[in-house]
């Protein structure tokens, strides 16, 4: 006996559900892009879910339905940044030496500091609790999303140096140091410091090359 063939449903109910899901996804993305714009502006009210709702022209009830609460909103915004920023910031290395790859990765990160993605993450971090225990208590999903961002950076850095010899311990230490060092220099430039950024970046490249290169056997 031949088995019955079940045809895919094309009922109005299914089609309507798909349209509703599509509209929901578009609405969610619209809110996340509004949140990122607001956060990257750095304004005094940028870290405000109510302001995000206003920027996105939606109600607070819509935000609750889509994200659950403020913690869910910020966590989703960070994941949105992670998913959209990577291709615009990271590139595959083109050089074969430690020194040139360090120069490339510093150049990529330095340019990324001027992106709205970087500004959004920095402004959100600045508005949240600095104590890790307090952050996890009040915004557990946001804390986890920030961890995911940091882990992604570490992975990208390690992969950037695939194929060249670097000291693994020192590379791990540079992963922790480099973003903070570049943010500090970038802030100095923003405040009108007389420091020559080209000289500072050249010194950083040379120092990290010496530090990350394994000692001769």
N, C-alpha and C positions, 0 to 999 in steps of 0.2 A: 504493500500500500504506500502510495507516494505521500511524503510529508507535505503538510500544508505550508505554503510560502507566506510569510508574514510581511506584508508591504509596509514601508515606512509610513508613519502617520503624517497626513497632511491636513488634519482637522483644523478648523478655525481656532480651537482652543490652543493647540500646540503652536501655531503660527503667532497667535497673540502673545503667548508666553515668551517666545523668542524675541519678539519686538520689545516686550517689557524688559527682558534681561539686557537687551542691547541698549535700551534707553538708560537702564540702571547703571551699566558700565560707563556709558558716556557721561552721565551725571557725576559718577564717582570720580572719574578722571578730571572732569571740570573742577570739582572741589579741590582735588589734590594739586592741580596746577595753580589754583587761586591761593592755596595755602603756601605753596613754594614761592610764589610772587610776593606775597605779604611778608613771609619770613626773610626773603632776600633783601627786602627794602630796608630792614633794620629799624623801622619806625618804633616809637614807644609802645604802640599797641599791636605790634606784629605778632607777638606770641599770645594770641587771644583767639579762641575758637569762635567767639561771637563775631570778631572782626573777619575771620575766614568766611563765616556764613554770609556776612554782609558783602564781602568782596566777590563771593561766588553767586550772590543773589539767590540764596536758598534759606530755608528756615532752620532754626536750631534742631527742630524735630527731624529734618532731613539728614542732618549730620549725625544725630543719634541713631537713626535707622541704618545709615551706611557704615558708621564706624563704632557705634556703641557708646563711646564717651571720648573725652579729650585725649586720654592716653591712646586710644585706638586711632584717633585722627593723626596725632603726631607720629605714631609708629608707621601708619600707612604712608604718610608723607615721606618719611625717611626711606622706606622701601621703594617708593616711587622715584625718589632721587637716585637711589642705588641702581635701579633698573634703567633709568634714562640718562644718567650722567656718564656712566662707564664708557660707552662708545664715543662720546664727544671728548673725553679726556685722555683715555688710554690709547696707546698705539703700540705696535710690535717694535722691539728694538731693531735698529738697522746696523749697529756697530758691533764689532767683535771683541773689543777690549773692555776691561773693567772701567777704565777712565772715561771712555766715550759713552758707555752705558750709564754711568753715574751722571754724566753731563746731560744725557737724554732724559733720564727720569727726573732730574732736578728741573729741567726746562718744562717738562710736562706738568709737574706739580706747581711750578711757579705760575704758569699760565692759568692753571685751574683755580688758583686763588682769586682770580678776577672773575670767575664764573658765578652766576646766580646760585648754582648748586652749593658751592663752598660757602657763600654768604648765608644761605638759608640754614645749613647745618650749624655753622658757627653761632648764628643768632639764636637758634633753638637751644643749643648747648648752654649758652650764656644765660638763658632765662630759666633753666631747670636747676634743680638742686645739685650742688657740687659734691655733696657727700654721697658716696655710692649706695650705702644702705638706704638713705632717705630717697634717692632716685628710684631704686628698685621697689621701695615700699609705695611710693606715690604714683610712679609711672613705669610699671614693670614691663609693659610691651614696648614702650619707647626706649627703655634701657636696653632691652634685647635687640631692638633695631639698630641702636647706636653700636652695640657690640658687633652686629653683622657688618656694618659699614667698616669698622676697624679691622675685622677679620678679612674682609674683601681687599682692603688696602694692603694688608700683609701678604695675602696670596698674590696679588698683582705684582708686588715688589719682588717676591721670590721668583715668580715666573719670568719677570723681566731679566733676571740674571741667569736663566737657564743657559747652559752651554759655555759659561765662562767660570773660571776658578775664583771663588770668593770664600773667605773664612766664614763658615756658617754661623758661629756664635756672634761674630762682629756684624754680620749681615742682619741678624735678629735685633741687635742693639741699634743699628742704623734705622731699622723699621720703626722703632720707638722714638728715635731722635729726630729724624728728618722732617716729618710734618710740622712738629713744634718749632724747629729751627727756621723753617721757611715762613711759617705764620708770623713768627716774631720779627723777622726781617721785613716781611710784607707790611706789618703794622708800623714799623719804623718809617717806611717810605710814606705810608698814608699820613703819618703825623708830621711829615716834612723834615725828617732827619737828614742831616748833611752827609750821612754815610753813603758811599758810592756802592750802589747795589751790584753793579757789575763786578767790582773788586771783591765784594763780600761773597758773591756766588762763585767766583773763580776760586777763592780761598776754600770755600766749602767743598767744591769739587775735588780740589787737590788733596785736602785733608781726608776726605772719605775714600779716595782712591788708595792712599797709603794705608788707611785703616782696614779697608776691606780686602786688600790683596793678601793672600796667604804668605807667610814668611817662607823664604827658600828652605828646601829640605836640607 
